[in-house]
Amino acid sequence: MSDRSMILALSCPDRPGIVSAIAVLLFEAGCNILDAQQFDDTETGRFFMRVVFDRLDHGKSEADITAAMEELAQRFAMTFTLRQSSAKKRVMLLVSKLDHCLADLLYRWRIGELPMEVTAIVSNHGREHLAFTELAELPFHYLPVSKQTKMEQETKIWELVQKTNTDLVVLARYMQILSDGFSAKLSGRCINIHHSFLPGFKGAKPYHQAHERGVKLIGATAHYVTSDLDEGPIIEQDVERISHRDTPGDLVRKGRDIERRVLARAVRHHLEDRVVLNGKKTVVFAG
């Protein structure tokens, strides 16, 4: 993407004329629309849109387009984001002992599949649990936590988020429940991955519990973190069929594969401004 390519994502109460107003604004600003997706939620009465466009040689500046969008936003009671497509979001990765999701995200980052800047890796366990090449070039912060030190530890993480100007926090199998206050601070910019089954299994060794119940499907869910544990707006999900021949070890192996790909897709959607919050749900303009 060139510096002239931009991404606009918006939501507002639905009413006639929104698409026309956006198209006219971009035309008058000297822009060429490359891709446009929209959704009208008839249940909530809200309208959602994502537009990718180029600023042409004779077009207005980014600042002028932003100012014009702000005026339009007041007219339509609109919430929007607007940024250069080439501007990479700054991402902090949190992890505990299980590093399969972290390793996958860093591999995708290294080969250019995930357009992000990694600001830091934070773990409540030491670096010795995470042994792969990408760690050598990234800031690593070991922040152990206990019931007695939880608030102090979260304060340190929040200070890191602010100090590094982090845009997105990813819980890449970070096995700690965030406090309500911390979850509120990260609202709309913290993604978690967890196993999801039919039925759901909580507590220790969920895959072993699933095996004992003879499940036929296992899966994973990536969602935004809220104060309601594992009930935040869902971004991405996937499942895989299981048979009576699968052992608990097979379920663990297959579960890790699902977790990796679901989290990677969710992070990518967020990085590309494809996710717009819609109350307790999300609108995802998948590419």
N, C-alpha and C positions, 0 to 999 in steps of 0.2 A: 504494500500500500504506500502511495506517495503522501507527502505532507499536505497535498491538496485534497486528499480523500478524507471524508468525515462521516461520522455515524451519529444519527439523531434517534433517540428513543424517547417515547412520550406516553403519557396516559392522561385522560381527562374525562369528565362527564360527556356522554355521547350526545351529539346534536348535529344537525345538517351543516355541511360546509367546512368540516375540519380538514379533510383530504384536499379539498380545493384550496383552502387557505395555505396549507403547507406547500403545495405545488406552486402556487403563485409566488409565495415568499422566496422559494429557492430559484424560480425562474428569474424573478426581478433581481436577485442577488448574483446572477450570472453563474448558476450551478447546473450541473447535469446529473439527474437521478440515475443511479446505477442499479439499485435494488430497493424495493419497497414492499413491506409486509404490514398487514393491518388485521385487527380483530375487534369485533363489536360484541361485548359480553351482554347479551340481552337480559341475563339474570340480575346483574348488578347495575346495568345502565352505564357502563364505562367503556371507553374506546381506547385501544392500544395501537401503537404504530412504531415501526423501526424503518428508518430510511438511510441508505448509504448513498452518498453523492460526492461528486468532484466539483471543486471550485475551479472554474475555467480561467484562462489567462486574464480576461477582462472582468472577472468577477470581483465581488466585494471581499473584504478581509474577514478573517475568522471572527474578529471582535465585532464587526458590523453585523454579521449574520447572527451572532449570539445576542446582540442588542435587539435585533428585529424579532428573534424568537422570544425574548423576554416580554416584548410588547404583545406578541400573539398569545403567550401563556397567560397574561392577565385577562385577555379577552375571552379565552376559553377555559379559564380555571385549570390550567394545564401544568403538570409536573413533567419536566424533561431533563435529559442529559444530552450534551453535545460535545464531541471531542474528535481530534484527529484519529483516523484509523491506525496510524503508525505509532501513536502514543501508547506505550506498554504500561499496563497497570502493575502496581507494586504489591507483591504477594508475600505474606509470611506463612510458613508452614509449621504446624504444631504436630508432634508425634510422641508416642510412648515407645514401647519395645517392638511392637509389630511394625515393620518398616516397608511392607510390600507396596502400600499406596504411595508413600513418600518416594521410594525408589522409582516407581513408575512415573510420577509427576516430574521428577527431576530428569529422567531420561527424555521424556517428551519435551521438556524445556530445553535440554541440551541440543536436541536435533531440530529445534525451531518449531515444533508442533504446537506448543503452548506459548503464545506471545505475552510473556510476562517478565518482570524483573523480580528475582527472589531477594527480598530484603533480609531475611534471617530464617534459620531453622531453630525452633525452640522445643526442648524436650524435658520431661520430668525424669528422664533416665540419662545416664552418661553416654558419651559419644561411642563407647566400646560396643554398644548395641546396634550401632548403625555403621556398617562397613561397606561403603561403595564410593566410587571415584569422585562423584560430584560434590561430596561433603568438603573436600579439601579446599575448594575455592569459595566457600560460602560461610558467612558468619554463623557460628553455632553458639547457642546459649543453653546451658544446663541449669534448669530452674526446678529443683525438687519441690515436691508439695506433700503436705499432710493435712489432716483435718484442722490442726492448730495453725498452720501457716498458709492456708488456702487463700485468704484475702490478701495477704502480703505478696504471695506469688502472683496472683492475678494483677495486682497493682504494678508489679515489675513488667509483666507482659504488656499491659496497657501503655506503660511508659515507653516500651520498645516500639509499639505500634505508632505512637505519636512521634517519637524521635526519628523513625525511619520513613515517616509519611506513607505508611502502609495503607493500601486501598482495600485489600481483601485478606482475610485470615482463613486458612484452610485447616480443618482438623483432620489430618491424614492418619486416622486411627489414633487420635489423642484420647486416651482412656480416662478422661476426667470430665466431670459434669461442671459446666461453667455456672457461676452464680447468676442469680437474676439480674443483678446490677451490671455485671460484665456482659451478659447477653444483650442487655438493653443498649450498652455502648456500641456493640458491634452489630446492631440491627441492620439487616439487609446487606451486610458485607462479611459474613462469616458462614462458611459452608462446612457441613459435617457429613460423614459417610457412616452408615451402620447397616447391619444385616436386617433383612426383613423377610419374614416367613408367613405362610398361612398354615396354621395359626402363628402368632408371634411368640418368640421365646426370649425371655429376659434372664439376666443373671449370668453365672459362669457357664462356659462351654455350650453356647447356644446350638452349635452344629451337632454336638453329641445329643442334646435334647431333641433336636429335629430328627436325628436318626432313630432314636428310641420311639418316636411317635410315627415313624414311617412316612414322613412327608414326601410329597411328589413334586414339589417346587421349592427351590430356595432362591433368594434374591437379595438385592441391596438397594438402598435408597439414599440419594444425596439431597440434602435440604438445607435451607437457611436455619441458623440457630436462633431459637427464641427461648424465653424463660420456661415454656412448656416443653419438657424433655422429649426429644425426638418427635415433636409434633409441629415443627416449623414448616413453612411453605416448601413444597416438594419441587425440585428442579429436574431430577432425572431418576429413573428406576430401570431395573432389568431383572430377569429371572432366568432360571435354567431348570430343566426337568431332572428329576432324581428317580432312580429305580431301586428295587429291593436289593440289587447287587452292589449298590454303593455303600462303602464303609464310612465310619465317621471321618477317617482321614480323607476319603474322596470328597466328602462334603466340605471339609475345611479347604482343600485345594481348589475346588470349583468355586467356593464362596469367595476366596481371595481374588480369583480371576474376575468375578462379577464386580466386586468392590472396586478393583483397579479401574475397570473401564467405565463404570458408572460415575465415579468421582472425577475422572479425567474429562468426561463429557460435560459434567456439570460445571467444572471450573472453566472449560473452554467457552461454554455458553455465556458465563458471567463475564469473562475477559472480552468477549466480542459484543457486549451490550445486547445480548439476545434475550435476557430475562427481565421481565417487568413484574413487579409485585402487584397482586390483585387480591387484597385482603389477606385471607389465610391461604391463598393459592398463588400460582404464578402463571404468567403467559410467557411461553418460551417460543421465540421465533427461530426454530431450528434451521440450519443451513443445509 
